[in-house]
Amino acid sequence: MAKVQVGLVQMSCTGNKQENLDKAILKIREAAAKGAQIVCLQELFTSLYFCDVEDYDNFNLAEAIPGPSTDALQVVAKELGVVIIASLFEKRTAGLYHNTTAVLDADGSYLGKYRKMHIPDDPAYYEKFYFTPGDLGYKVFQTKFAKIGILICWDQWYPEASRITALMGAEIMFYPTAIGWATDQDEETNKDQYNAWQTIQRSHAVANGVPVVSVNRVGFEQNGAMKFWGGSFVTNPQGRILYLGSHENEETEVVELDLNESDFFRKHWPFLRDRRIDSYQPITKRFIDED
């Protein structure tokens, strides 16, 4: 299909897992009613962003994938005829957990999952305490409407991840995300951080000639210490903003993507043609030290 309707669900969350799942399903229905064919939910949408603390009780939020949340969403996907991208806290086995996104096709079938490869460890983002780095590699999924690539939040800072995903044939790249501002920061720092976050993802669209869809949560968490900044957006393959969410409000938006644009931009800016793959071996080193 040349044109695809993509839905973004930017929402706030509570401490009640079922309440968040029910809310997400309502918003998926809202997106489908607006014509969405693929709907992307934000990172870890069934809970508050629990990685602000290292607390063993938070492991109780995890579930198998496939599991209860994917079971519920598969019913919705089949009923509405939409693809659903669902970011969840995966319990793989006792003591082994991942930050994982499941992909459900428009007939309700489970297509598979991507496990977050890059795991941060920053103040209020203690993800290394909870998540084992992904071991499935980078992934693309052939859905009814498009071949899609999934990367998750911290992955968005790494051009290597987006390049590999694009080289695997992704026609659209999706980034479920949970990122915000500490409420004691100054406005200039907030602006600089958001601009950097948006710029790096727009650059992935430009470098790879594919549209990028980034979906962030919104609202105050951590007892008001963190404001998740929303700002979800969609770019075309040249990095032009097609939709930009607010920093304040929940939003369910549907954006039309023309997949034929990738061929046009890749012809006129042939970055893939001019790659010097014979020269890239040093990229596999941690750092290129001088002898």
N, C-alpha and C positions, 0 to 999 in steps of 0.2 A: 504494500500500500504506500502510495506516495505521501499522503498526508495522515498525520496521527494526532488525535486529541489527547493531550497529557493533562492529568489532574494533579494538583499539589494540595496537600492538607497540612496547613500550618496551624498548630493548636497548642493550647496549654494542657497540663496534666495535673492529676491529683495523686494522693497516696493510695487510691483504691484501684487495683489492677482491672477489675471487671468494669468499673465505671469508665476507665480510659478506653478499654476495648470497645465498649458499647458506643462511646462518643465517636471513636474513629470510624466505626461502621456507619453511623449516621452521616458522617461527613463524606464517606465513600459514596453513599447513596446520593448525597447532594451533588458530588462531582459527576456521578453517572447521569443524573438528571440534567446536568448542563452539557452532556455530550462526551464526557471523558471516556477514553478507551483504555488508558493505562493510568492508574492512580498510585502515587508514591506517598507513603507516610513518613514522618520524621523518625530520627534515630530513637530507639528504645521507647516507643510511643505508649507502651502499656504501663509505664510507671513515671514517677518523678525521676530526674537524673540523679541516681543514687551514688554515683562515683565521686561525689563531693566529700565523702568520708570513707574510711576503711572500716567496714562494719560487717562481720560475718553473717549477721542476720539477713543482709541484703541478698545473699545467695539463694534465699528462699523464693526470690522473685523469678528465678530462672526456670525454664521448662524445656522439654524436648522439642526438637524440630525435625520432622513434623510432630505436632502436639496439639494441645487444646486451642491455642490461638490460631494456628494455621487451619485447624479443622473448622473453626467458626468462620474464618475468612474465606475458605474454599467454598462454603455454601453461598456466601455473598457474591463471590466472583462469578460463580456459575449462574446465579439468579440474575445478576445485572449484565453479564457478558463482558466483564472488564478484567483486565490484568491488575493484580494488586502486588505492590512491593512493600513488604512488611519487615521492619527492623525489630529484632527480638533478642532477649537475653537467653542464650542457649545453654542448657545443661546437657553436655555430651555424655558424661558418665559421672560417677561419684568423684568430686574434686577436680573436674575438668570442665571449664566454661569458656564460651566464646561470645563475642559481639557479632551477631549473625543476621543477615537479611535473607528472608525467604521470598521466592517468586512464585506466584500462583497465576496460572493462565486463565484465559477468559472462559474456558469450559469447566473451571473449578479444579483442574489438575495441578498437582504440585510439581513444579519444574525443577526445583533444586534450591541450593542456598550458596551464599557467598559469606565467608568468614573474614572479618576485618583483619587486614594484614598489618597495619601500622597502629601500635597501641601507645597512647600518650601517658605521661606521668608528670602532671603539673599540679600546682596548688588548686584544689577543688576539682581536679580531673584525674583522680587516682585510678585510672583504668587498668594499670598493670597489676593491681591487687586482685582484680576480678577476672580479667580476660587473658586467655592464652592466645598468642598471635595465630592468625589463620594459617591453615595448612592445606587448603584446597587450591591455592594459587588464585590468579585472577580469572574471572568468570564472565561469560556472556550467555544469554538465555534467548532462545528463539521463541518468542511469544506469537500469538495470533496476529499482532499488529506491527511488530518490529523486533529486530534482534537488539537486545538491550544489554548494557554493561552496568554493573552495580559496584560502587565503591562507597566507603562509609567514613564520614566525618574526617578524622585525622588523615585518612588516605588522600584527602583532597589537596594536601600540600605537596604531594609527590608527583612530579611530571612523569616519572618512570611508570607509575601505576596506571595513569591515564593513557600513556602511549601504548603499553602492552594491551590494555583493554581495547583500545581502538584497533590495534593490529590484529586482534582476534575477531574483528568484524562488527564491533558494536556500532549500531546506527544512532543510538542515543545513550548518553552516560547520565546515570542518576547518582546523586549523593544525598542519602538520608543523613541528617546532621543534628547535633545538639551542641550549640556553642553560644556563649553569652558574655556579658560584661559584669565584672564585679561592681556593685553599686557604689563603692567608694572611689571609683576611678573618675578622672576628669573627662570632660566631653571631647577634647582633642584626641586623647588616647583612644576613646571609644570609636571615634570616627576613623582614625588610622587603622585600628584593628579590623573594623568591618570592611574598609576599602581594600585592605590586603587580602582578606578572605574572599571577597568577591573577585578581585583582580586575578588571583591565582587560578580560580576556576574558569573564569572567562578565557584565560590563556590556554587552558586545556582544550576548550572549544576551538580556538584559533589554530593551535598547533596541530590538532588532529582532524579538523574539518568536520566536526560532529556537534550537534546541539548538546547542551549541558543543562540538567535540571537539578537544582539544589533546594532541598526542603529542610527547613530548620524549625525547631520549636519556639514558642514565644511565651512570655510571662515571667513572673518572679517566682523563684524557688530558693531553697536553702535559707528559709526564714527571712527572705527579703534580701539576702546578701548577693544574689545572682539574678541578673535580668537577662533571660535568654532573648536574643535580639531579633528573632524572626528574620525579616529581610530575605525570605525565600525568593528565588529568581529562576528565570529561564533565559538562556541565550541561544541565538542561532549559531550555525557553524563558523561565523566570522566574529563571534563574541558580542553581537548586538543584543542588548537587553530587550526581550519581548514581554516580560512581566517582572515586576519588582514588588514584593510584599512589604507591608509596613513593619516597623519595629515594635508596634504596640498591640496589634489586633490579631485575633484568630482569622484566618482567611482560607477559603476553599476556592481555588481558581482553576480554570481550564484554559489551556493554551494550545493553539494549533501549530504543529511542526510540519514543515515541508521537507521530507527526507531527500527529495531531489536536489535540494540546495547543497548537500555535501558533495555531490558530483561536480556541481558548478564551481564551488570554491576550491575544491582540490585540483581542478583543471587550471584555474587561474593563479592559485598559490600552491604549487605542487611540492609541498614540504615532504610528502612521503616519497616522491620520486627522487628527491635530492638528498635523502638520508645517506650518510656514509657509514653503513653498518660495519664495514671493515675496520673502522677506526674507534669503535665504541667499547672495546674490551676493558679499558681502564675503569668504566663505570661500575664494574662489579667489585671494585676495591672500596673499603671503608673510607680511605683517604689516600691520596697519591703523594706519598712522602718522597722527598729528594734523597738519593743515596749519598 
